[in-house]
């Protein structure tokens, strides 16, 4: 990534970072690595990626997109003290004499992204038989405990909800290691194992045996540290109702990627959040839908071709969601995998992958998913309809949050997918500042963390993303991340990405 002339100075002295990331003068290197007041001591492995670490610093001449939905503020100054935003002012704002100053002309700052469907596993390959069905033993998912935390942080994602775990103990242990400064990564909100019924698509998921089993699973993993749960495609209404009751008793929330249960049924049971939006996951319009039976994704996609977003039935669904305070997670980055020719082919994505994952990715791009072979379904039109649904949902007062779901057919990557999701929200009709608000403040609100992060506001944690360019007018600039501050510590995006080159799909 090309880096502009970002400068830093202390007490009137001025020094340049230089043309390339990492080419920092000796004097500034000493300033950048001055001890910070942090909650933990960073290990040498983490410190290797730290670019800014001092107790007081100022970002000057920077464009601020604060995550509230307000218009961007040009030529602003942000002062950070001991890991929290202390002041936001104009170019003439008084700066403490001891502060390190980063001159960010030509740069923008947004809040750290809050990824709300951000797994730590990945579909490194996906094999199907000639009929398009998964070959035994079913879909196998690979935990990316090394590469994904780094990619999330490098891309500006400072907080994630895992939204379904395959290796829940691994996720919980990773969270502890990140919190203790042993490895780099975002703040983690760990979702327990999938709440799945009979007919799981792979052997890594437990199949519930009934409501008692659902209650026991929620109870056990809540005790281990899980902060949310996710229902999946084949769960029954009785199992989901039991899981929601147990989670709510503990003050925890339940989301769902549904199929066997319709959206209205899940709303009536008290679900808090629904993943992906209804197109492809809400079976209420499938002809002859059987109770507690998943009709399959293709049938659900087809059932959503007819009802317009402005129809009485869809308006009623939106009103039902809003009235019951059920959030929707936008995952447009994984939706576009169904559309031929999408997403844009990016070198950075290919560079991050193992050779095997790269072959699987390019094969999936070249050939339509055989699971939907013979189905005359226009996925481009359906993606446009999902975008329209999300816009109508927000316009009606609904809480839309965002995350990329880095699984699918092994194409969407951690971090890069979060950025792509914001770009697709803009394609779907949101302004850039509104899309950034969805991906930052809204996620923090759902997590109950609005007092701590999600917007650039005095008193909140300094979770900030330094971006070359202006994503408030050109949303694709959101990919130009150079420094990511988490709790006031600035991490070098390029170094983090380089450290996982060729590893996604392996570790």
N, C-alpha and C positions, 0 to 999 in steps of 0.2 A: 504494500500500500504506500502510495506516495505521501510523504509527510511535509507539510509546509513549515515555514520558519516560525515555530513556536518558541517563545522566549521566556526566560525567567530572570528575576532579579531580586536582590536583597538590599535593603537600605540604600537604594540609588544605584548600585552596581548592576550591570546588564550583561547577560550572557546568553548565547543562542544554543538551542538543542542541536542545531545542525540539520543537514538535509535528511539523513536517514534516522529511523528509530534506533535508539541505542547509542548514537554518536554524541554523547553528552560530555561536556568539558569536565575536567577534574574538579574545578571549584563548584560547579553546579551538582555534580555527582555527590559531593559531600553534603550539600544542602538537601538533595532529594532523599538521601538515606538517613537523614537525621532522625533520632528516635522519636516516634510518635506516641501519644497517649492512647493506647488501644486496649481492648478487652483481653487480648492474648498476645503472647510472644510468637512472632512468625518464624517458622522453621526456615533453614537455608533454602530448601526446595521452593518454598513460597516466595521468599525474599528475592530470588533470582528473577521474578517477574514484576517486582515492584518498581515503579517509576517515580512515584511521589509518595513520600512518607514523612510528614512533619506535622507538628501539632497545630500550626496556624498557617494557612495559605489563602491566597486570593486568586480568583480567575477573573481577569480583566478584559475589557473590550470584547466580550463574548455575547452571542445571541442566546437568550434564555427562553426555552420552551418549557414552561414549568409543570405541565401535566394536568393543569386545572381545566384546560380547554380555552384558556385566554390566549389572545394573540401573542405572538413572539415579541420579546423585548430586546431591542438592539442595543449594542454598546453598553452592556450592563456589567456589573461587578458582583461576584459572589465571594463572600468571605466565610471560610470554614474554620471553626475552632474546635479542637479536640474531637474530631470525627462527626461534628454536626454543623449544619448550615447556621451561621450566626447572623448574617445580614445579606440582603440583596439590594443593590442600589445602582445608581447611574455611574457614568464615567468619572465623576468627581468625588465618589464615595471615599471617605477617609479610611486608610488601610493601616492596621497596626504596624509599627516600625519593625517588629520582629518577623513579620509575615514573609513567606516565600511567595513570589508573584509569578504567575504564568500569564503572559500576554497571549490572548487567544483571538486575535483579529482573524476573521475569516472562518471561525469555528462556531459551532452551536453546542449548547449543553441541554440535555433532556434528563428527566429522572431515570434511574435504573429501571429497565423493563422488569415486569412482574409476570413471569411465565406461568400460566395457569393450566397448561396441559403439556408438561415438560418431563417426559420419561427419562430414565437413566438406562434404558435398554433400546435395542435397535434391531430391525429385521435385516441382518447382514446378507442373507440370501432367502429366496422364497420359491420353493419348488412345488409345482402342481402337476397333477396327472393330465391325461389327454382330455378329460372331461372338465378340466378347470378346478377340480377339487384338490384340497391339500392332501399330499401323499402322507401315509403313516410315517412317523407317529404324530404328525400335525405340525403346525407352525412352531418353530423354535426361535427364541429371542435371545440375543446376546447382551449381557450386562456390559455397559461401557463406563466402568467405574473410573477409568483414567481419563479418557478423551472427552466425555460429555461435560463433566463439571468445568473443564478448561474452556471448551467451546462456548458454553453458556456465558461464562464470565467474560471471555474475550469479545463476545458479541453485544455486550451491554446488558445482559440479563443478570441482575443482582439478587433476585429472589425467584424461586421456583416452587410450584406444587407438583409433585411427581405424578399424580392423577392415575394411579394404578402401578403396582410394583410386582415384578417377577422375583426379585431377590430382596425381600423387604429388610432382612437383617443387614444386607450389604448397604442398602440405602440409608438405614439408620446409622450405621457405623461411619459411612461417608459424611453424613451430616455432622456427626461429632468431630470427625477429623478436620472438617472445614471450620467448624466453630472454634476449634482449639488451635487453628493456625498451622496445622500440619500439612495440608494440601490446599491448592487454590480451588475456588469454586464459589457458587452463589449461596445465599441463605436458602436452606431447604425446609420445606413443609412436606413431610413424608406421608403419602397415602398408603394405606394397608394393601394386602393382597386383594386381587379382584374378587368381588362378590359374584361368582358365576354359578349358574345352575348346570344341569346335565346337558352334555353336548359341547363342552369347551373345545375351542379350536386348536388347543395344543396341550401337551402333558405337563406344562409348567403352571397350570391353573388348577386350583382345588375346585371340585364340583360339590356344591352345597347339597346336603341331604334333607334339608327342611329348615323351618324357622328356628328351631333350637340351635342348629349348627350355625346359622347366620348370626344369631345373638352371641354365641360362644366365640366365633371368629372375631367379631367386632370388639368384644370385651378383651380378648387376649391381646390383640394388636394395639388397642388403645393403651393397655398397661405397658406395652413395650415402647410406646412413644409415637405411634401413628397419630396424625392430627386430622385425618379425613379418610373417607372410604369411597370406593367407586363400584357401582353395580354394573354388571355386564350383560351381554346379549341374551342369555338363556335363564336368567334368574326368574323365579316365580313372584307373584304379588305377595304371597304370604312370607316368603323369604325376605323380600325387599322391605316390607312393612316392619318385620322384626328387626332387621338391621338398622333401619332409620330410627326406630324407637330406642334401641340400645345406644346408638351414636348420640342422639339428642339428649339422652339422659346424662351423658358425659360432656355435653357442650360441644360436640363435634358435628361436622357436616357430612352429608352424603351427596355425591354426584352420580351420574350414570350415562353410559353409552348403551342405549336400550335397543331392544328389538322385540322380545317376547312381551314386554309391557309397553303400552302406549303412553304418550306424554300425559294425556288427561288422567290416566290411572296412576302414574307416578306422582303427579301433582296432588292428587287426592290422598296419597299415602304420606305426603309431607316431604318429598325430596327437595333438596336445597338448590340444585344446579343440574343442568343437562348439558352433555358434551356434544359438540359438532353442530348443533342446530338440528331442526327436525328432518331436513331432507336427507333421507338415507338412514335415519335412526328412529323416526316416529312412524309406527305402523298403523295409526288410527284410520287411515284411508285405504288400507289394503283390503280388497274385496274378500269376504269370507274369513277375515282374521279370526283365528282360534285363540281362546283364552290361554295365556301363559305359554304360547308357542311362537317362536321366532319364524316369520315367513321368509326370511332371507333378505339380504341387502338389495339385491336386484329388484325384488318385488316392491320393496319400500321405495326405492328410487322411482320406479315406474308409477307408483301410486301418487307421487307428488308432481307428476307432469301436468295434471289437469287443473287442480284448484289454484286460481290466481291468488297472489298475496292479498289483494284487495277483497277477496271473497268473504262472505259472512263466516264460513267455517274457519278460515285462517285467522281472521280478525278475532274470532271467539277464542281461539287457542292463544293468541298473543295476550288478550285481556286476562285470560285464566292464569298465564304465567306471571304477568305483572301484578295482578291482584294478590297472588300467593307468594310474591317476592322470590320467585325462582329465577336464578341467573342462567344465562346461556354462555357457553364458552365457544367463541369463534375459533375454528381450526381450518381456516381457508387454505393454508399452506398444504395440508394433507388432502383437502378436497380436490385441488387442481391436478393431482396425480391421475385422476380419472379422465382428464381432458387431453386428447391428443396434442402433442407439441408443447405441452406445459409440464413443468415450469421452465423458465429459461435455463439453458445449460450453462453452468458456471464453472470456471476453472478452479476456483477455491474449493468447491464441493468435491470435485474429482481429486484434487490434491490431498484432501483429508482422508480419503478412503484407502483401504487395502485393495490390492489388485482384484481379489475375488469379489469384494463388494462393488467395485467399480464396474466389473463385467455384469453383475446382477442388475445394477442401476441402469446401465446403458441398454441391456436387454429389455427391461421393463419399459423403458422409454420407447423402444422401437416397436413393441408389440402390445396391443391392447390386452388388458387383464382377461385371461381365458375364462375366468369365473363368470364373466358376463357375456361370453360368446353367444351370438345369436339373439341377444336381447336388443331390440330396437329402441334404445334409450339414448337421448341426447344429453350427455353429461355436461356439455358446455352450457346448454340452456338451464340445466338444473343447478349448476354452480352460480349462474347469474341469479337464479331464483333464491338460492340460499343467501346470497349477498343482499338481495332485496328484502328478504325476511329479517335479516339482522338489522338493517336500517329501519324497517318498520317497527321492530321490537324496541329499539332505542328511542325512536320518535314517540312511542307510546309510554315511555317511562321505564323501560326494562333495563336491567343491569347486564351489559355485555362485557365479558372479559375475554382474554385471548391467550392462545398457546398453539404451537405448531403440530403437536402429536408426532414426534420424530420416529415414526415406525412405518406404517403404510406398506409399500412394496420395497422399502429400503431406499428411499430417495431423500426424504426430508431429514436434515441434520439438525442437531442441537444448536441453538444460537442463531445460525444462519436462517433456520426456519422461523424463529421468532421475528427476525427482521422482515422476512418475506410476508409474514402474516400481517404486519402493519401496512406494508405496501398494498396488499390485497384489500384491506379495509378501505383504503383510499380509492382503489379501483371500484369498490362497491358503493361509493357515494359519500363516504365520510371525508371531511376536510382533514388535512394532515395533522393539525393540532388535536382534532377530535379523535383520530386514530391513535395518536400517541397517548391521549388520556385513557382510552380503552385499555391500552397495553401497559399502563403504569398505575394511575390512580385507582382505576376500577378494580384491578386485581388486589391492590392493597386493601380496598374497602371490603371486598369479599372475605379476605383473610382476617379482617378485624385489626388491621395494622395501619390504618390511616393516620394515626397519631405519630407513627414512627417513620414511615416512608411512603413513596408513591407520588409525591409532588415535591418540587423544589421550594421549600418553605422554611423560614427561620424556626429553629428548634427541632427539625427533623434530621434524621441520619443523612449524612452526605453520601447518598447513593446517586451518582452523577455519571453521565456518559458524554464524553467529549467527542464530537463528530466534526469532521472536516466538511464544510458546506452548510446548507440551509434546508433541513428536512421539512421546515414549515412551508416551503414553497416547492421543493423538489424532494418528494418522499424517498426516492431511491438513495439519497445521500445518507439515509439511516444505516447503510452498509459501511460507511466510511468511518468506522469507530477507531480511535487511536488510543485513548486512555479511558479506563473504566474505574471509577471510584466506588468502593464499597466500604461504608462506614469511615469514609475519609481517607482510605488508603488507595492510591492510584496504581492500577495495574496496566502493563503494556500489552495491548491487544495483539499486536503482531507477534510478539514473542510467545504468547500463549497458543496462538494458532499454529505457529511453526513447531511447537513442541509436540503436537499431535499429528503432524503430517504423515499420511500413509497408515494411520492406526485405527481409524473408525471402521468398525466391523470386527476388530480383533480385541481391543481392550478399552 
